Amino acid sequence: MNIIKKEGFNFAFNPIGCESCEGNCCIGESGNIWIKKEEMKKLSKFLNISLEELKTNFLEKRGYRYSIKEIKLSENNYACNFFDLDKKQCSIYDARPIQCKTFPFWEYFKTRKNEVKEECPAIIDI
């Protein structure tokens, strides 16, 4: 696999690091896992369920947006509803939202390299 770099970030991502991780990007503090309308359609098709069933069973409306529901594992520890805890991998990888696809290259981490390095074993210095 190739090391991934993105302009404006002072770190790179080595996908091979995912092999030693147990889903740190999918487990942790509660947060928002935003999903857009087109992504919802793709995910409902991937899961072979209706859009309404997806919204009812797997999403929460937060304001005018939708977020994927989380499962509470323990105090201050949650997992994405689609994270397979046994296999330690995403169960909807091919239909995951853009927020998941772009991790760790989020605007938030541009100035927080140490924070993302603690969370993700695939982060390397450049």
C-alpha positions as CSV (number, residue, x, y, z in Angstrom):
1,M,0.0,0.0,0.0
2,N,1.1,3.5,-0.6
3,I,1.7,6.2,2.0
4,I,-1.0,8.8,1.6
5,K,-0.2,12.5,2.0
6,K,-2.4,15.5,1.7
7,E,-1.4,19.1,1.1
8,G,-1.7,21.2,4.2
9,F,-1.1,18.4,6.7
10,N,2.1,17.8,8.5
11,F,1.7,14.0,8.7
12,A,1.0,11.2,6.3
13,F,-1.1,8.0,6.5
14,N,0.2,4.5,6.0
15,P,-2.8,2.2,5.5
16,I,-0.8,-0.8,6.7
17,G,-1.2,0.7,10.2
18,C,-4.9,-0.3,10.1
19,E,-3.9,-3.9,10.5
20,S,-2.6,-3.4,14.0
21,C,-5.4,-1.1,15.0
22,E,-8.6,-2.2,16.7
23,G,-10.8,0.5,15.1
24,N,-9.7,3.6,17.1
25,C,-11.3,5.8,14.4
26,C,-14.6,4.0,14.9
27,I,-14.6,3.7,18.7
28,G,-14.1,6.3,21.4
29,E,-15.9,9.4,22.7
30,S,-19.4,10.0,21.4
31,G,-19.5,12.2,18.3
32,N,-21.2,12.8,15.0
33,I,-20.8,10.5,12.1
34,W,-22.4,12.7,9.5
35,I,-24.0,11.1,6.5
36,K,-25.4,13.0,3.5
37,K,-28.5,12.2,1.5
38,E,-26.7,10.6,-1.4
39,E,-24.6,8.6,1.0
40,M,-27.8,7.4,2.7
41,K,-29.2,6.2,-0.6
42,K,-25.9,4.3,-1.4
43,L,-25.9,2.8,2.1
44,S,-29.5,1.7,2.0
45,K,-28.9,0.0,-1.3
46,F,-25.7,-1.6,0.1
47,L,-27.6,-2.9,3.1
48,N,-30.6,-3.9,0.8
49,I,-33.1,-1.9,3.0
50,S,-35.3,1.0,2.3
51,L,-34.1,4.6,3.0
52,E,-36.8,4.9,5.7
53,E,-35.6,1.7,7.4
54,L,-32.1,3.0,7.3
55,K,-33.2,6.3,8.9
56,T,-35.3,4.6,11.5
57,N,-32.9,1.9,12.6
58,F,-29.4,3.3,12.0
59,L,-29.5,7.1,11.9
60,E,-30.3,10.0,14.2
61,K,-31.5,13.3,13.0
62,R,-29.5,16.1,14.6
63,G,-30.8,19.4,13.6
64,Y,-31.2,19.3,9.9
65,R,-28.5,16.6,9.4
66,Y,-28.3,12.9,10.0
67,S,-25.6,11.0,12.0
68,I,-25.0,7.3,12.2
69,K,-26.2,5.9,15.6
70,E,-23.6,4.7,18.1
71,I,-23.5,1.8,20.5
72,K,-22.5,2.6,24.1
73,L,-19.7,0.2,25.1
74,S,-18.9,1.7,28.5
75,E,-18.7,5.1,30.2
76,N,-17.5,7.6,27.5
77,N,-16.8,4.8,25.1
78,Y,-18.9,4.3,22.0
79,A,-18.7,2.5,18.7
80,C,-20.2,3.3,15.3
81,N,-23.3,1.2,14.8
82,F,-21.6,-0.4,11.7
83,F,-18.3,-1.2,13.3
84,D,-18.0,-5.0,13.7
85,L,-16.6,-5.4,17.2
86,D,-15.7,-9.1,16.7
87,K,-13.8,-8.6,13.4
88,K,-12.5,-5.1,14.4
89,Q,-13.5,-3.6,11.0
90,C,-16.1,-1.6,9.3
91,S,-19.1,-3.7,8.1
92,I,-20.1,-1.0,5.5
93,Y,-16.6,-0.2,4.3
94,D,-17.6,0.1,0.6
95,A,-20.5,2.3,1.4
96,R,-19.1,4.3,4.3
97,P,-19.7,8.1,4.4
98,I,-17.2,10.6,3.2
99,Q,-16.4,11.6,6.8
100,C,-15.0,8.1,7.3
101,K,-13.3,8.0,3.9
102,T,-11.3,11.2,4.6
103,F,-10.1,10.3,8.0
104,P,-7.4,11.3,9.3
105,F,-7.3,14.2,6.8
106,W,-9.9,16.4,8.6
107,E,-9.5,20.1,9.0
108,Y,-9.6,19.6,12.8
109,F,-6.3,17.5,12.7
110,K,-4.3,20.1,10.7
111,T,-3.1,21.6,13.9
112,R,-3.5,18.6,16.1
113,K,-1.0,16.0,14.8
114,N,-0.2,14.7,18.3
115,E,-3.9,14.0,19.0
116,V,-4.4,12.0,15.8
117,K,-1.1,10.2,16.3
118,E,-2.3,9.0,19.7
119,E,-5.5,7.7,18.1
120,C,-4.2,6.2,14.9
121,P,-1.2,3.9,14.5
122,A,-1.2,4.6,10.8
123,I,0.0,8.2,11.2
124,I,3.6,8.9,10.3
125,D,5.7,12.0,10.5
126,I,6.8,13.7,7.3
